[in-house]
Amino acid sequence: MSNLSRTAASADPAPVFSALGDATRLALVSRLSDGQPRSIAQLTDGLGLTRQGVTKHLRVLERAGIVTRRRVGRESRFVFTPAPIDEVRTYLDRVSRQWDDALARLKAFVED
C-alpha cells in the first residue's frame, strides 16, 4: 500500500472536502470561525436563505465534524470545530510533499 493510500485510509478527507465544496457552507464556516457560538437565526441573517435551508447546510457540516451543536435552553447554538480541517491540511501537506519528492526524482532522472 502506498503512503497516499495509507494516509487516505487512516483519515478519510472526502467528507470534509465535500462539506466545504459549497459556497453557503463556506460562508457558514467563515461566520463561525471566530469561535463564537451562533444560533440558526444569527447564521441565517444576511445569507438570503430560510432557517430550514441553513439547517440543512449545518447538518452537512456537522456530519463532517466541522461544526458541533450545543443546546442552550430551547435554542441550538453552533460552534466551529477546526480539527477536521486541520486533519485535511495535514493530509494535503503530505500529498504535496509526495508530489515534490516525485518531481525531484523525475528532474534528477531527466538531468542525468
Sequence and secondary structure as in RCSB ss.txt:
>XXXX:A:sequence
MSNLSRTAASADPAPVFSALGDATRLALVSRLSDGQPRSIAQLTDGLGLTRQGVTKHLRVLERAGIVTRRRVGRE
SRFVFTPAPIDEVRTYLDRVSRQWDDALARLKAFVED
>XXXX:A:secstr
  HHHHHHHHS  HHHHHHHSSHHHHHHHHHHTTS  EEHHHHHTTTT  HHHHHHHHHHHHHTTSEEEEEETTE
EEEEE  HHHHHHHHHHHHHHHHHHHHHHHHHHHHH 
